[in-house]
Amino acid sequence: MKKVLIISYYWPPAGGIAVHRCLKFAKYLREFGWEPVICTADNPEYPVLDEGNFKDVPEGATILKTKIWEPYYLFKLITGKKKGERIHNVFLEEEKPSFGHKLGIWIRGNIFIPDARKFWIRPSVKFLTTYLKENPVDVLFTNGPPQSTHMIAYGVKKKLGIPWHADFQDPWTQVDYFPQLMLNPISQRIHEAKEQHVFRWADKITICSDTWKRDLESIGANDVGVIVWGYDEDDFKNINVPLSQKFTLSHYGSLGPDRNAKTLWKALSIIAAENEQFKNELEIELAGFVGHAIIDELESLGLKSNLRLFEHLSRKETLERMHRSQALLLILNNMPNVNGRLPGKLFEYLASRRPILVIGPEESDASKIVHGVNAGSTCGFNDLETTIKTVKEFYEKFKLGKLVSNQTDISQYSNRNLTKMLAGYLDQLTKS
């Protein structure tokens, strides 16, 4: 069996969605002739932990851990956070962040290049260069962000010449928060130069959406492949929970300033004001980090009593609540590159077989997938009329017991089939 070294910062016990890309690849690679060897960080600073993810680690797989030093104590000191407090995405901040928070972001963008895991690069290159001489693999596979993983493979590739597949969950210089890094011209050129190193030295590049594929190719990446996020059929076996008796609209994941669905909240308040039964039956369920501005807005619209907040749910609880919900909210980032944004939760929404309400552009890749399998509806960020009409249609079907998802086949998005696609790319890299 051929071997692939997967270099991934996120690995169990990490929670959240980011860990599942490499974890699910590793879980299924053996079925397609590839033995995964994992290189991850020793004692990393994960924002969320979930011990349940260990169940997907391939039995007997080699797990290598290299030392990492992360400067989060400095960010906590600057921003006034407690020593034991976990750091979530630094851009999930209120609409008027403090000076300390802005300073922390400036340091992150201009000093810690490519990201706060930069101090993981040198020790990992040194360790892997020695290790791989004695324990060879056929291909290197990296997944970012953090983009430091790509810099590790870049260093190893230059020394050992092993074929390298670079995979992007999110773009690098084209990611939506890149303009928020407050980069000076020199720092921006350094980011761009390192990104070009990946484009030139990687033997294969993949990213998770069609639009972002075209975006990468527009700045110099060649022959970019697309491997979307997916769902694991095993995760959805034996979930047997009753539907909510409330008209529950649920969102799972972080909601920062760029995901504040103001038009949706306004539409809900308008309908609630004219229909007391709707007001009594409405339940807005938000699980994950939710910015105070969103909570304040819902309260100002008279929807506080309809709001249910869950700071963190285990993966098992999340999937069960997806099945319980009457409809699932897919709130896209209201940012320039939104059309390529395919949240990992989308495919788990599909697998839960509940109707999806996309908040974002009709022409987005996410909306196209939802409509392509007949899984829900889309409302534009600022289209109040359509949003009111769509919510009312959902509610009327709920009252009749007919709020269902009439999906067609979604098996192309299963993690097993997506891993088969990855294995095909890896096979190509080993053909001489």
N, C-alpha and C positions, 0 to 999 in steps of 0.2 A: 504494500500500500504506500502510495506517495505521501509525503509529509508537507504540511503548510504551517509555517510559524505565524500565528495571529498575534499581532501586537495591538493590544487594546487597553486603554486606561480603565474602562468600565468593565468590571467583572464581579460576580458575586463575592461579598454580600451587598453589592450596590443595588439600590432599588431604582425606581423610575423607568422611563422608557429607553434611555440611551443604552443601557446594558444589554438589551435584547437583540440588537443587531448581530453582534459577534457571537453572543451566547447561543442564539438559535442556529446560526451558521455552523458553529462547532458541534451542536447537538446532532445535526443531520449529515455532516460531511462524510462520515464513514460509509453511509449508504451509497455514496458515489465515488468510492475509491480513494478517499483522502483522510489521512490521520491528522487531526488538529493538535498542534503544540501551542500552548498559550503563554505569552509573555505579558505580564501585567504589573501594576505597581505594588510595592510593599508598603502597607499602612497608608493608603491614600485618604484624602479628605472628601468622602462622598457626601452629597447633600442629603441623600435618603438611603436608608438601609432596608433590605428585605431578604431575610434568610431563606425564604421560600424559593428563591432563584437557584439555589444550589441543586435542586432536583434535576435541572437541565444540563448540568456539567457532565460531559461524557465520562463514563466510568473508566478509570485507569488512565485518563489523559494526563500528559505531562504539563504541569503548571509551573512556570518559571516566574519568580517575583524579583524585581530589581528595585533598588532603593530610590525613593523619591523624597525630595524636600519641597514642600509647597508653602508659599509665603502668605498663607491666609491669616496667620497671627498678625501680620502687618496690616492687612485689610481690616481686620476686626478692631485693631487699635485705632486706626484712622477714622473708622466709621462709628466707633463707640459700641460695637457689639460685644457680647459676653464671650469669655474665653472658650466655653464649651458649646457655643451656638454654632450650628451648621450653616454653611454659606450656600445659598441657592444661587441661581443665575444672577450675577451682579446687576443685570439690566432689568430685573423684575423689581423695580423701585417705584416709589410714588411719582406722580407727575412733576413734583417739585423736589428733587433729591437734595440732600444736604450738601454743604461744601465738602465735608469729609468723604461723602460717597462719590462726588465728582472727582475728588483728588485720587481716590482709590481706583476709579476707572481710568483716569489719565495714566497712573503708574502702570496699571495692567496693560494698557495698549502700547505705551512708549518704552517701558523698561522690560517688561516680561514678554519678549517676542520669541515664539509666536503666541504664547499664552502662559498662564501661571504654572504650567507643568514643564517649563523649559529646563528646569534643573534635573528632570528625569532623563533628558536626552543623553548627555555625556556618559553617565555610569551605565546606561543600558547599551549604548553602542560598544563600549569597552567590554562589558560582560558577554554580549551576544557574539561579538567577533571571535572571542575565545571559545565560547560554547559551541558555536556552529562549525568550527573547524573539526571538532571531535564528534559532534552530533549533527550531521548535515541534514538540511531540509531542501525541498525542491523549489518552494516559492515562499516569499515573504508577503504577508497580507496585513495592511494597516487600515485603521478606521479612525476618522476624525470628524468633528473635534473631540478632544483637543488635537490640534494640528501637530503638536509635539510628537505624536506617534509617527507621523510621516517623516519627521526629521530624524527619528531613530532609524527608520528603514533606509533613509537617504544615506546616513553615515555607514550603515552596514553594507548597503549595495555598493558604495564606492570602494569599500575594502575587499569584499568577497565576490561581488558580481552576481549574486543570487537574483533570479527574476523577482520582480516586485509588482504587486497589485495594490494600488492605492484606492481606497473606498472613502467616499465622503457622505456622511449623514447630512451635513450642512456644508455649503460652500465656505471658502476662506475669506478672500477679500470682497466677495459678493454677498456675504451673509447679511441679513437685515440689520444686525446691530453694529456692523463694522463702522458706519459713520459716527456712531456714538462713542467710539474709542478716543476721540479727541486727539488724533494722531498729528504730530508735526510732520513736515514733508520728508524728513530723513527716515523717521519710523515707518511711514507709509511705504517708502521705497524698499525698506528692508522686508516688510511683510510681503510685498509684491514679488521681490526677488526670490524669497524662500518658496513662495507658491510656484514660481516658474521652475525652481529646482525640481519640485515634485513632477510637474508636467514633463520635464525633459528626461528625468531619470526613471520614472515609473514605467514599467512595460505595459501596464494596463491601468486605466482609471475608470471607476464607476461612481455614479451618484444616484440619488433616490427619486429623481423626477425628470420628465422629458424637458420641461422648460429649463431646469437648472443644467441639464446636459448641454443644451444650446448656449446657455450663458457661459459655461466653462469653455466650450469650444471657441467662443467669441474672443476669449483672452489668451488663447494659445494652446489649450489642451487638445490632444488629437484622439479621434476615434473613441469618444467617451461612451461607455455602456451605461444602461439604466437597470438598477436593481432596486425596486421599491421596497418600502417596509412591508411587513406581512403579518399574518396571524398564524399561531400554532394550533393545529387541530386538537392536540392533546390538552391544551389549556381549556378547551370548551367542552370536554367530555364531562358528563355527570354533573352539569350545572342545572339544578332543578329548583328554581325559585319562582314564586308567584309574582305576577305583574303588580305594580303599585296600584292601589285604589285611587290615588291622586293623579292629576294630570301633571306628571313629573317630567320636567325638562332638565336633563343632566349634562354636565360637562366634567370631564376628568382630565386633569393636568393644570399647568400654571396659567394664570390669567393676569398679565401685567398691563401697563398702559396701552400697548399696541393691540391688545385683545379685549378691550373694553367695548362690548357690543351695545353701544349706547342706543342705537335705533331699535334693537330687539327689546331692551329694557323699557324703552318708551312705549313700544307697541304693546307689551304686556300690561303696562300701567293703564293705557287707554282702554284696552279690552276689559280689564278688571274694573275700571270705573263705570263702565256701561253694563256690566254683567256680573251681578253679585255672586252667582253660582260659580262662574269662572274664577273669581277672586278666591272663593272658599276652597276650590278644588286645585288651584294652581300650586305647584311645588317646584321651586328652582333649586336644584341640587348641584353644588359646586364643590369638587374634591380636588385638593392640591393647594398650591400657593395662590391666593386671591388678593390683589392689591386693595388697599383701604379705599382708594378712589372708587372702585367698583362697588364695594359694600356701601359706601356713603351714598352713591348714586341710586342704588336700589332702595335704600332707606328713604331718600328724598322723594322718590316716586311712589312711596307708600307700599313697597313690596317687601319690607323687612320681615314681616310675619310669614311670608311665603318662601323665605330663603333658608336653606339648610346647608351648612358649611362643614366640610370634613378636611382638616388640615393634611392628613395623610392616611391613605388606606393601603393595606397590603394588596399585592397583585390579585390574590384570590378574592378578597372583598370587592376590589374594583370590578372584576369580571362579573361577579354575582350581581352587583348593583347595576351594571350595564344591562343585564338581562331583565332586571326588575323595572327599569325605567320605561316610561311610555314612549319617550323620544329622546334622541341624543343630539347634543349641540356640538357642532364642529365649528368653532370660532377661529377663523384664520387671522394671522397677523396683518393688521392694516398698515402695510409697509410696501415700498416699491417692488420688491421681488416676491410678492404674495402669490403670484400665479404658479410658481414652482414649489410652494410650500405644501408638502404632503405629510401631515403629522402621523406619527406611528399609530396613534389611537384610531385613525380612520379605519384601518384594516381590522382592528379588533371590534370596532363598531359594526363593521360589515358582518363579522363572524357572530356577533350577538343577535343578529337578525331583528334589530329594532329600527324604526324609521329614523333617518338622520336629517337634521336641519343644518345646512351649511350656511354660515354667515361669511360672505365674501363674494368675489367676482364669479359670474357664470362661466367665464372663460378660464378659470383656474384649473390646474390639473386635478385638484381635489374634487371640485364640482363635476368635472368630466367623468371621473371614476364613479362617483355616487350616482350620476344619471345613467352612466353606461351599464350599471347593473340594477337599475331601477330601485335604488335604495333610499331615496328621499328627495328633498327639495333644497333650492338655494335662494337666499335673499341677499341682495347687495348690502354693503356696509351702511349706505345712507338711504335705502329705498324703504321708507316707512309704509307706504301704501301696500307694497307687495308683502312686507313682513306681517302687517296686520292681517291681510287676507290669508296668508299661509298658516299663521298660528290658529286663526279661526277654523280653517279647514282641518288642521290636525285635531283641534278640540272637538269639533263636530263628529269626526270619526271615532275619537276616544269615547264620546258619549254613547255612540252606537255599538261600541265594542269592535270596531273595524279599523282601528289604528294599527296597521301591520306593515311590514316591509315585504314587498313583492319582488325579492331579489331573484336574479338569474344566477348562473353558476359563478362562484368566486374562487374556485380552486386555484386559478392562476396566481392568486395572492397568498397561497399557503407557504409557510416557511420551508416546508420540504421542497416544493417546486422552485422556490427562489434559490434555495441552496443548490439544487440541481443546475440552475443557470450559472451560479457562481463556480461550481465545479467544472462546468464547460469552459469558462474563462481560464481557470487554473490549468486545465488540460492543455489548452492552446499555448500557454506560456512554457510548458515543458516539452513541446514538440520541437525538435531541432531539424 
